[in-house]
Amino acid sequence: MDGLLERILDFKELLFLGVAVGAVFFAFFSVSAGNITWKSRNTRILGLFMGMNVREMLWLSVGAVRILFVICVSVFTLRLGVGYLAFYAALFLLSAFTFFGFPRILIELINTVAVYVSLTALGILIGYFRDVNNEPMIFVIYVLLSLFTVLYSVYFYLKSVSDMVRGKLGLEERRVPRR
């Protein structure tokens, strides 16, 4: 029992960040829900969540938790261990089982591995900065790589959301023929 509690406390930063972001989203959507009209921009944002099945809602949630995990590791300078690897792998498996399709799973796998390698590199950089050399340029590289990793995760999450919405609407990418 103590081992389980210890593993849960390893993720305390992620839990606090998740609760804070959830409270902000709840407050935002509570305020914006009162101002919905047919011609408002809020209708488009909230319309994304209309008609979603459980699988799609779970996929969106897993993607949001994955982004929070990446932000948490970057901001709190966490060194990744076996528990973090297991958590990140579980997020990938949940994402893969909720968003079927071989090309999509392959893209998710490549992005998951790329982000995890980047997070591992961040852990190595911050460890080197703390333990060996306090050179400010190493910290600047850490910040820039953290920013890149977060933006990479957010971009591919939003791209996948766009693909999901396009699939629901029956839209396909239109390619302009070459002349």
CYANA upper distance limits for C-alpha pairs under 8 A (distance plus 0.5 A):
  1 MET  CA      5 LEU  CA      6.86
  2 ASP  CA      6 GLU  CA      6.52
  3 GLY  CA      7 ARG  CA      6.72
  4 LEU  CA      8 ILE  CA      6.74
  5 LEU  CA      9 LEU  CA      6.65
  6 GLU  CA     10 ASP  CA      6.85
  7 ARG  CA     11 PHE  CA      7.65
  7 ARG  CA     83 GLY  CA      7.76
  8 ILE  CA     12 LYS  CA      7.45
 11 PHE  CA     15 LEU  CA      6.73
 12 LYS  CA     16 PHE  CA      6.62
 13 GLU  CA     17 LEU  CA      6.52
 13 GLU  CA     72 CYS  CA      7.12
 13 GLU  CA     76 PHE  CA      8.10
 14 LEU  CA     18 GLY  CA      6.36
 14 LEU  CA     68 LEU  CA      7.46
 14 LEU  CA     69 PHE  CA      6.76
 14 LEU  CA     72 CYS  CA      6.42
 15 LEU  CA     19 VAL  CA      6.67
 16 PHE  CA     20 ALA  CA      6.67
 17 LEU  CA     21 VAL  CA      6.57
 17 LEU  CA     68 LEU  CA      7.83
 17 LEU  CA     72 CYS  CA      7.87
 18 GLY  CA     22 GLY  CA      6.41
 18 GLY  CA     65 VAL  CA      8.10
 18 GLY  CA     68 LEU  CA      7.41
 19 VAL  CA     23 ALA  CA      6.58
 20 ALA  CA     24 VAL  CA      6.80
 21 VAL  CA     25 PHE  CA      6.67
 22 GLY  CA     26 PHE  CA      6.50
 23 ALA  CA     27 ALA  CA      6.59
 24 VAL  CA     28 PHE  CA      6.57
 25 PHE  CA     29 PHE  CA      6.48
 26 PHE  CA     30 SER  CA      6.37
 27 ALA  CA     31 VAL  CA      6.64
 28 PHE  CA     32 SER  CA      6.56
 29 PHE  CA     33 ALA  CA      6.15
 30 SER  CA     34 GLY  CA      7.49
 31 VAL  CA     35 ASN  CA      7.83
 32 SER  CA     36 ILE  CA      7.24
 32 SER  CA     42 ASN  CA      7.27
 33 ALA  CA     42 ASN  CA      8.26
 35 ASN  CA     42 ASN  CA      8.35
 36 ILE  CA     40 SER  CA      6.81
 36 ILE  CA     42 ASN  CA      6.64
 36 ILE  CA     43 THR  CA      6.69
 37 THR  CA     42 ASN  CA      8.48
 37 THR  CA     43 THR  CA      7.46
 38 TRP  CA     43 THR  CA      7.11
 39 LYS  CA     43 THR  CA      7.88
 40 SER  CA     44 ARG  CA      8.18
 41 ARG  CA     45 ILE  CA      7.35
 42 ASN  CA     46 LEU  CA      6.55
 43 THR  CA     47 GLY  CA      6.08
 44 ARG  CA     48 LEU  CA      7.22
 45 ILE  CA     49 PHE  CA      8.40
 46 LEU  CA     50 MET  CA      7.61
 48 LEU  CA    165 VAL  CA      7.95
 52 MET  CA     56 GLU  CA      6.46
 52 MET  CA     57 MET  CA      6.90
 53 ASN  CA     57 MET  CA      6.87
 54 VAL  CA     58 LEU  CA      6.53
 55 ARG  CA     59 TRP  CA      6.66
 55 ARG  CA     98 THR  CA      5.79
 55 ARG  CA     99 PHE  CA      8.08
 56 GLU  CA     60 LEU  CA      6.73
 56 GLU  CA     98 THR  CA      7.30
 56 GLU  CA     99 PHE  CA      7.92
 57 MET  CA     61 SER  CA      6.68
 58 LEU  CA     62 VAL  CA      6.58
 58 LEU  CA     98 THR  CA      7.52
 59 TRP  CA     63 GLY  CA      6.70
 59 TRP  CA     94 LEU  CA      7.92
 59 TRP  CA     95 SER  CA      6.04
 59 TRP  CA     98 THR  CA      6.19
 59 TRP  CA     99 PHE  CA      7.23
 60 LEU  CA     64 ALA  CA      6.75
 60 LEU  CA    161 VAL  CA      8.25
 61 SER  CA     65 VAL  CA      6.69
 62 VAL  CA     66 ARG  CA      6.58
 62 VAL  CA     91 LEU  CA      6.73
 62 VAL  CA     94 LEU  CA      7.60
 62 VAL  CA     95 SER  CA      6.82
 63 GLY  CA     67 ILE  CA      6.81
 63 GLY  CA     95 SER  CA      7.83
 63 GLY  CA    157 TYR  CA      6.92
 64 ALA  CA     68 LEU  CA      6.72
 65 VAL  CA     69 PHE  CA      6.53
 66 ARG  CA     70 VAL  CA      6.83
 66 ARG  CA     88 TYR  CA      7.95
 66 ARG  CA     91 LEU  CA      7.36
 67 ILE  CA     71 ILE  CA      6.69
 67 ILE  CA    150 VAL  CA      7.58
 67 ILE  CA    153 SER  CA      6.73
 67 ILE  CA    154 VAL  CA      7.13
 68 LEU  CA     72 CYS  CA      6.40
 69 PHE  CA     73 VAL  CA      6.62
 70 VAL  CA     74 SER  CA      6.64
 70 VAL  CA    119 LEU  CA      7.99
 70 VAL  CA    149 THR  CA      7.99
 70 VAL  CA    150 VAL  CA      6.78
 70 VAL  CA    153 SER  CA      8.28
 71 ILE  CA     75 VAL  CA      6.42
 71 ILE  CA    150 VAL  CA      6.72
 72 CYS  CA     76 PHE  CA      6.26
 72 CYS  CA     77 THR  CA      8.33
 72 CYS  CA     78 LEU  CA      8.33
 73 VAL  CA     77 THR  CA      6.03
 73 VAL  CA     78 LEU  CA      5.50
 73 VAL  CA     79 ARG  CA      8.09
 73 VAL  CA    119 LEU  CA      7.80
 74 SER  CA     78 LEU  CA      7.58
 74 SER  CA    119 LEU  CA      8.02
 74 SER  CA    122 LEU  CA      7.88
 74 SER  CA    146 SER  CA      6.01
 77 THR  CA    122 LEU  CA      8.32
 77 THR  CA    123 GLY  CA      7.43
 77 THR  CA    126 ILE  CA      7.31
 78 LEU  CA    123 GLY  CA      7.08
 79 ARG  CA    120 THR  CA      8.02
 79 ARG  CA    123 GLY  CA      5.35
 79 ARG  CA    124 ILE  CA      8.30
 79 ARG  CA    127 GLY  CA      8.42
 80 LEU  CA     84 TYR  CA      6.19
 80 LEU  CA     85 LEU  CA      7.52
 80 LEU  CA    119 LEU  CA      8.17
 80 LEU  CA    120 THR  CA      7.07
 80 LEU  CA    123 GLY  CA      7.24
 81 GLY  CA     85 LEU  CA      6.83
 82 VAL  CA     86 ALA  CA      6.62
 83 GLY  CA     87 PHE  CA      6.66
 84 TYR  CA     88 TYR  CA      6.55
 85 LEU  CA     89 ALA  CA      6.50
 86 ALA  CA     90 ALA  CA      6.55
 87 PHE  CA     91 LEU  CA      6.78
 88 TYR  CA     92 PHE  CA      6.81
 89 ALA  CA     93 LEU  CA      6.70
 90 ALA  CA     94 LEU  CA      6.63
 91 LEU  CA     95 SER  CA      6.59
 92 PHE  CA     96 ALA  CA      6.51
 92 PHE  CA    108 GLU  CA      7.98
 92 PHE  CA    109 LEU  CA      7.90
 92 PHE  CA    112 THR  CA      7.43
 93 LEU  CA     97 PHE  CA      6.60
 94 LEU  CA     98 THR  CA      6.68
 95 SER  CA     99 PHE  CA      6.62
 96 ALA  CA    100 PHE  CA      6.90
 96 ALA  CA    105 ILE  CA      6.12
 96 ALA  CA    108 GLU  CA      7.76
 99 PHE  CA    104 ARG  CA      7.88
 99 PHE  CA    105 ILE  CA      8.00
100 PHE  CA    104 ARG  CA      7.47
100 PHE  CA    105 ILE  CA      7.37
101 GLY  CA    105 ILE  CA      6.70
102 PHE  CA    106 LEU  CA      6.64
103 PRO  CA    107 ILE  CA      6.72
104 ARG  CA    108 GLU  CA      6.62
105 ILE  CA    109 LEU  CA      6.54
106 LEU  CA    110 ILE  CA      6.73
107 ILE  CA    111 ASN  CA      6.63
108 GLU  CA    112 THR  CA      6.42
109 LEU  CA    113 VAL  CA      6.64
110 ILE  CA    114 ALA  CA      6.59
111 ASN  CA    115 VAL  CA      6.54
111 ASN  CA    153 SER  CA      8.47
111 ASN  CA    156 PHE  CA      8.42
112 THR  CA    116 TYR  CA      6.59
113 VAL  CA    117 VAL  CA      6.55
114 ALA  CA    118 SER  CA      6.69
115 VAL  CA    119 LEU  CA      6.61
115 VAL  CA    149 THR  CA      6.96
115 VAL  CA    152 TYR  CA      8.48
115 VAL  CA    153 SER  CA      7.76
116 TYR  CA    120 THR  CA      6.60
117 VAL  CA    121 ALA  CA      6.67
118 SER  CA    122 LEU  CA      6.68
118 SER  CA    145 LEU  CA      8.19
118 SER  CA    149 THR  CA      7.17
119 LEU  CA    123 GLY  CA      6.79
119 LEU  CA    146 SER  CA      8.49
119 LEU  CA    149 THR  CA      8.15
120 THR  CA    124 ILE  CA      6.80
121 ALA  CA    125 LEU  CA      6.60
122 LEU  CA    126 ILE  CA      6.65
122 LEU  CA    142 TYR  CA      6.71
122 LEU  CA    145 LEU  CA      7.68
122 LEU  CA    146 SER  CA      7.59
123 GLY  CA    127 GLY  CA      6.51
124 ILE  CA    128 TYR  CA      6.59
125 LEU  CA    129 PHE  CA      6.60
125 LEU  CA    138 ILE  CA      7.55
125 LEU  CA    139 PHE  CA      8.38
125 LEU  CA    142 TYR  CA      6.90
126 ILE  CA    130 ARG  CA      6.57
126 ILE  CA    139 PHE  CA      7.80
126 ILE  CA    142 TYR  CA      7.42
127 GLY  CA    131 ASP  CA      6.37
127 GLY  CA    132 VAL  CA      8.31
128 TYR  CA    132 VAL  CA      5.70
128 TYR  CA    133 ASN  CA      6.76
129 PHE  CA    133 ASN  CA      5.61
129 PHE  CA    134 ASN  CA      5.55
129 PHE  CA    135 GLU  CA      7.40
129 PHE  CA    138 ILE  CA      6.90
129 PHE  CA    139 PHE  CA      7.36
130 ARG  CA    134 ASN  CA      6.84
134 ASN  CA    138 ILE  CA      8.06
135 GLU  CA    139 PHE  CA      7.67
136 PRO  CA    140 VAL  CA      6.83
137 MET  CA    141 ILE  CA      6.64
138 ILE  CA    142 TYR  CA      6.67
139 PHE  CA    143 VAL  CA      6.68
140 VAL  CA    144 LEU  CA      6.67
141 ILE  CA    145 LEU  CA      6.49
142 TYR  CA    146 SER  CA      6.49
143 VAL  CA    147 LEU  CA      6.63
144 LEU  CA    148 PHE  CA      6.66
145 LEU  CA    149 THR  CA      6.57
146 SER  CA    150 VAL  CA      6.68
147 LEU  CA    151 LEU  CA      6.56
148 PHE  CA    152 TYR  CA      6.39
149 THR  CA    153 SER  CA      6.67
150 VAL  CA    154 VAL  CA      6.65
151 LEU  CA    155 TYR  CA      6.40
152 TYR  CA    156 PHE  CA      6.80
153 SER  CA    157 TYR  CA      6.61
154 VAL  CA    158 LEU  CA      6.58
155 TYR  CA    159 LYS  CA      6.52
156 PHE  CA    160 SER  CA      6.54
157 TYR  CA    161 VAL  CA      6.73
158 LEU  CA    162 SER  CA      6.58
159 LYS  CA    163 ASP  CA      6.71
160 SER  CA    164 MET  CA      6.61
161 VAL  CA    165 VAL  CA      6.67
162 SER  CA    166 ARG  CA      6.55
163 ASP  CA    167 GLY  CA      6.53
164 MET  CA    168 LYS  CA      6.72
165 VAL  CA    169 LEU  CA      6.67
166 ARG  CA    170 GLY  CA      6.42
166 ARG  CA    171 LEU  CA      5.45
166 ARG  CA    172 GLU  CA      7.18
167 GLY  CA    171 LEU  CA      6.63
167 GLY  CA    172 GLU  CA      7.89
